[in-house]
Amino acid sequence: MRAVVGAGEGVFPVGAQTRRYYARPDVAHVVLRDAPPVEWGLLWRADGATARVLAFGRAAHDLVRDRA
């Protein structure tokens, strides 16, 4: 998506951290101050729910829960 935006072919809403981790000189980030906060979640293919993936999901959930 960033390549499309950088080529002047579109716009795409992203979370604030995108500016820090995926900065590009050809893409401008405009803060939408009146927009609701972005909520994140994990997802994976239904047939890819391995023990390792599920353990990661549980660990991520526990980390977020413990910070709330």
Residue pairs with C-beta under 8 A, 6 or more apart in sequence:
1 10
1 12
2 12
2 22
2 24
2 27
4 10
4 12
5 11
5 12
5 27
6 24
6 26
6 27
7 26
13 32
13 35
13 38
14 29
15 38
15 40
16 31
16 38
18 29
19 29
42 56
42 57
42 60
44 53
44 57
